[in-house]
């Protein structure tokens, strides 16, 4: 199944102010309050004639099984700009993305992903993934950036994508508060078989938003659309480091897969042109009181200016 949000019908802009080596196991045992069963606004709305569905985690009468999600978030640097090694060679980059999705390392062992969050990815690349091997059976959703250059090689527009190895319903892309010339979106959906809500996004860059005012609004808006259900996974390139107050709303609402207990930390994911890791900007936020292990590659990644962040997320049966 495939959604492409080149045009978002019934779109409601959301506003409001409201590193070390990878670790094998990071138990996140913070006790959260009773989880409100909340769906993001419009999650069940019909989109482009496709029937909408209710939130996957809203049926309190249905027994919720334990589930393990092997997730990866990665800014693949697919846009044709300086610093993106394969931005001008999209076919080669698509092959690298497929390889990484098929075999990523978490906790010292190789795992196959069953959920991915991609940023700076081209619509054409996502359509290719949708036709490739086991990923052809996945559900995919893509939301383009508003403004900015087109992708190279006729690969369409850059944006963010979410893919899951399961049926995903209630899919919706929501515009985040952004500069008019560089609009940002979050794309979310509900996975009934996992009883989990998944959301992917990419915040404004520091060039677009030097003082972080837009990113502060984006963080509040992202929490709003992702919701506070019993199981939530949010992945994306959020630009700022873990210690930055811009990300306070997310750290209050969720736990980040690579933090150490209450400390806001994590392995560095952004590289310079030499492949040296500089800082963390990529995140997998999950519902608190969830067991997880996570990893970022020690070695430089030659296809992007970001290293992927991968995690095995273990939602227990209530």
C-alpha positions as MATLAB code, in Angstrom:
seq = 'XXXXXXXXXXXXXXXXXXXXXXXXXXXXXXXXXXXXXXXXXXXXXXXXXXXXXXXXXXXXXXXXXXXXXXXXXXXXXXXXXXXXXXXXXXXXXXXXXXXXXXXXXXXXXXXXXXXXXXXXXXXXXXXXXXXXXXXXXXXXXXXXXXXXXXXXXXXXXXXXXXXXXXXXXXXXXXXXXXXXXXXXXXXXXXXXXXXXXXXXXXXXXXXXXXXXXXXXXXXXXXXXXXXXXXXXXXXXXXXXXXXXXXXXXXXXXXXXXXXXXXXXXXXXXXXXXXXXXXXXXXXXXXXXXXXXXXXXXXXXXXXXXXXXXXXXXXXXXX';
ca = [
       0.000    0.000    0.000;
       1.280    3.458   -0.871;
       0.415    7.014    0.017;
       2.086   10.038   -1.564;
       1.110   13.355   -0.012;
       2.053   15.741   -2.809;
      -1.203   17.491   -1.904;
      -2.590   17.191    1.597;
      -6.390   17.520    1.535;
      -8.168   19.070    4.511;
      -4.780   20.168    5.722;
      -4.747   21.886    9.107;
      -1.457   23.613    9.956;
      -0.388   22.849   13.498;
       0.899   25.710   15.551;
       1.410   26.585   19.169;
       4.109   27.262   21.668;
       3.102   25.207   24.213;
      28.847   11.069   22.305;
      29.770    7.767   23.044;
      30.001    4.264   21.402;
      26.762    2.368   20.774;
      25.295    0.537   23.741;
      24.023   -3.002   23.503;
      21.092   -2.618   25.887;
      19.505    0.504   27.280;
      16.528   -0.333   29.475;
      14.173    2.615   29.637;
      12.250    1.945   32.817;
      10.883    5.373   33.549;
       7.375    5.025   34.885;
       4.890    7.035   32.927;
       1.440    7.993   34.044;
      -1.648    6.269   32.756;
      -1.339    6.553   29.006;
      -4.150    8.511   27.462;
      -5.520    6.810   24.398;
      -5.316    9.669   21.953;
      -5.279    9.715   18.170;
      -3.716   12.580   16.295;
      -6.269   14.939   14.840;
      -7.579   13.663   11.559;
      -5.866   10.272   11.794;
      -8.994    8.526   10.578;
      -9.807   10.929    7.756;
      -9.991    9.710    4.188;
      -7.056   10.802    2.023;
      -7.125   10.951   -1.766;
     -10.133    8.642   -1.792;
      -8.506    6.030    0.426;
     -10.619    4.930    3.385;
      -9.357    6.160    6.712;
      -9.115    3.976    9.772;
      -9.340    4.605   13.480;
      -6.188    4.755   15.565;
      -4.606    1.360   16.018;
      -4.134    1.841   19.749;
      -7.613    3.142   20.493;
      -9.415   -0.175   20.982;
      -9.078   -0.755   24.689;
     -11.166   -3.911   24.545;
      -8.734   -5.726   22.289;
      -5.905   -7.643   23.913;
      -2.556   -6.052   23.165;
       0.170   -8.602   22.371;
       3.857   -8.104   22.993;
       5.709   -6.964   19.879;
       9.324   -6.328   18.877;
      10.002   -3.560   16.356;
      13.383   -3.277   14.650;
      13.426    0.364   13.622;
      15.890    2.568   11.774;
      15.908    6.309   11.192;
      18.276    7.763    8.615;
      18.751   11.041    6.812;
      19.919    9.533    3.530;
      21.077   12.855    2.060;
      19.330   12.263   -1.244;
      19.091   15.901   -2.251;
      21.494   17.393   -4.823;
      23.441   19.702   -2.524;
      27.023   19.958   -1.235;
      27.697   17.393    1.473;
      25.446   14.693   -0.026;
      27.878   12.214   -1.632;
      25.211   10.412   -3.678;
      22.707   13.228   -4.083;
      23.485   13.262   -7.801;
      23.408    9.444   -8.115;
      19.976    8.473   -6.789;
      19.949    4.925   -8.152;
      23.171    4.072   -6.347;
      21.860    5.674   -3.162;
      18.676    3.607   -3.367;
      20.790    0.442   -3.467;
      22.689    1.616   -0.372;
      19.423    2.310    1.448;
      18.136   -1.176    0.592;
      21.330   -2.796    1.854;
      21.199   -0.887    5.137;
      17.523   -1.727    5.671;
      18.179   -5.409    5.072;
      21.058   -5.689    7.520;
      21.565   -3.200   10.316;
      23.450   -3.930   13.543;
      21.927   -3.493   16.980;
      23.533   -4.674   20.197;
      26.289   -6.515   18.375;
      24.001   -8.585   16.166;
      22.604   -8.150   12.668;
      18.884   -7.519   12.426;
      16.461   -6.886    9.579;
      14.402   -3.768   10.001;
      10.622   -3.897   10.024;
      10.110   -0.124   10.387;
      12.078    2.696    8.764;
      11.989    6.490    8.939;
      13.819    8.190    6.050;
      14.596   11.882    5.605;
      15.944   13.854    2.635;
      14.714   10.934    0.549;
      13.271   11.349   -2.952;
       9.763   10.254   -3.868;
      11.186    8.217   -6.744;
      13.524    6.376   -4.407;
      10.646    5.420   -2.131;
       8.664    4.145   -5.110;
      11.668    2.010   -6.066;
      11.856    0.608   -2.533;
       8.171   -0.237   -2.803;
       9.006   -2.528   -5.745;
      12.134   -4.088   -4.237;
      12.263   -7.524   -2.631;
      10.568   -7.909    0.729;
       9.906   -4.158    0.894;
       7.251   -4.564   -1.809;
       5.001   -6.075    0.879;
       5.469   -3.142    3.236;
       3.162   -0.158    3.657;
       4.804    3.135    2.673;
       3.885    6.787    3.134;
       5.795    9.792    1.788;
       5.379   13.525    2.427;
       7.400   16.019    0.325;
       9.008   19.200    1.540;
       7.346   22.406    0.434;
       9.895   24.324   -1.623;
      13.513   23.510   -2.235;
      15.225   21.870   -5.221;
      13.964   18.795   -7.046;
      15.866   15.541   -6.773;
      18.401   14.583   -9.424;
      17.730   12.114  -12.219;
      13.995   12.687  -12.407;
      13.485   11.218   -8.930;
      10.774   13.667   -7.954;
      10.766   15.761   -4.804;
      12.647   15.278   -1.524;
      10.783   14.697    1.719;
      10.240   12.212    4.533;
       9.011    8.625    4.380;
       7.776    5.959    6.757;
       7.739    2.271    5.858;
       6.516   -0.665    7.961;
       6.399   -4.408    7.401;
       2.698   -4.469    8.242;
      -0.582   -2.864    7.279;
      -0.749    0.799    8.280;
      -3.991    2.740    8.416;
      -5.193    6.208    9.326;
      -2.219    7.666    7.450;
      -2.000   11.439    7.463;
       0.628   14.051    6.720;
       0.403   17.184    8.861;
       2.162   20.429    8.042;
       4.435   21.584   10.849;
       4.962   25.283   11.608;
       7.706   26.276    9.178;
       9.097   29.138    7.122;
       6.891   29.547    4.060;
       9.744   28.835    1.668;
      10.757   25.559    3.363;
       7.664   23.794    4.668;
       8.058   20.734    6.881;
       5.633   17.882    7.570;
       5.174   14.921    9.864;
       3.671   11.757    8.382;
       1.971    9.372   10.826;
      -0.008    6.147   10.694;
      -1.393    3.408   12.939;
      -0.238   -0.215   12.739;
      -3.087   -2.372   14.077;
      -1.110   -5.622   14.322;
       1.457   -3.848   16.527;
      -1.097   -1.629   18.273;
       1.453    1.122   17.608;
       1.439    4.633   16.143;
       4.448    5.572   14.011;
       5.483    9.074   12.909;
       8.379   10.355   10.835;
       9.596   13.905   10.299;
      12.499   16.253    9.662;
      12.763   19.614   11.408;
      13.938   22.848    9.800;
      17.662   23.251    9.317;
      19.656   25.891   11.159;
      20.079   27.747    7.866;
      16.271   28.004    7.569;
      15.731   28.695   11.276;
      18.869   30.194   12.863;
      17.432   30.881   16.323;
      15.340   27.698   16.569;
      12.000   29.505   16.915;
      10.353   27.376   14.241;
      11.877   24.152   15.579;
      10.451   24.844   19.045;
       6.990   25.054   17.477;
       7.700   21.945   15.414;
       8.580   19.943   18.535;
       5.280   20.887   20.210;
       3.362   20.093   17.022;
       5.074   16.727   16.596;
       4.020   15.624   20.087;
       0.489   16.690   19.240;
       0.223   14.618   16.053;
       2.130   11.609   17.432;
      -0.121   11.506   20.489;
       0.263    9.910   23.886;
      -1.059    6.434   23.153;
       0.174    3.274   24.808;
       2.670    2.618   21.990;
       4.311    5.361   19.945;
       7.504    5.397   17.837;
       8.725    8.706   16.387;
      11.780    8.856   14.136;
      13.556   11.666   12.373;
      16.321   14.204   11.887;
      15.500   16.901   14.444;
      18.565   19.123   13.783;
      19.359   19.999   17.418;
      21.369   18.081   20.004;
      19.819   16.172   22.933;
      20.614   18.896   25.457;
      18.914   21.654   23.466;
      15.712   23.005   25.085;
      14.075   22.908   21.638;
      13.545   19.178   22.184;
      12.077   19.486   25.707;
       8.507   18.592   24.593;
       9.678   15.303   23.089;
      11.810   14.298   26.059;
       8.917   15.076   28.390;
       6.462   12.999   26.370;
       8.676   10.065   25.395;
      11.980    8.304   26.016;
      14.733    8.428   23.386;
      16.192    5.063   22.445;
      19.819    6.115   22.965;
      19.541    8.132   26.153;
      21.111    6.878   29.374;
      18.407    6.688   32.057;
      17.239   10.288   32.532;
      20.343   11.786   30.891;
      19.791   13.298   27.456;
      22.689   11.780   25.553;
      23.315    9.600   22.523;
      25.859    8.528   19.928;
      26.800   11.083   17.276;
      25.010   10.694   13.947;
      26.100   13.705   11.850;
      29.421   13.427    9.980;
      31.748   15.935    8.374;
      33.216   15.546    4.892;
      35.977   13.305    6.270;
      33.445   10.933    7.878;
      34.218   12.064   11.409;
      31.200   11.964   13.718;
      30.348   15.435   15.038;
      27.063   15.441   16.955;
      23.706   13.755   17.453;
      20.748   15.050   15.432;
      18.807   11.849   14.695;
      16.317   10.337   17.122;
      13.957    7.466   17.823;
      11.509    8.535   20.513;
       9.315    5.842   22.032;
       6.715    5.482   24.730;
       8.271    5.471   28.181;
       8.605    2.244   30.177;
       9.733    0.371   27.072;
      12.787   -1.876   26.731;
      15.137   -1.015   23.890;
      18.649   -1.507   22.571;
      20.201    0.818   19.995;
      23.281    1.355   17.848;
      24.933    3.887   15.561;
      27.746    2.628   13.282;
      31.257    3.284   14.553;
      32.585    3.527   11.004;
      31.925    6.398    8.632;
      29.001    6.059    6.229;
      30.098    7.001    2.726;
      26.634    7.477    1.176;
      25.330   10.270    3.437;
      26.373   12.962    5.876;
      24.359   11.140    8.575;
      24.871    7.745   10.155;
      21.700    5.712   10.689;
      20.318    5.165   14.188;
      18.841    1.691   14.693;
      16.961    0.209   17.641;
      15.204   -2.959   18.717;
      12.094   -1.841   20.606;
      10.294   -4.322   22.844;
       6.715   -3.425   23.705;
       5.552   -5.785   26.424;
       2.041   -7.114   26.833;
       0.179   -5.032   29.421;
];
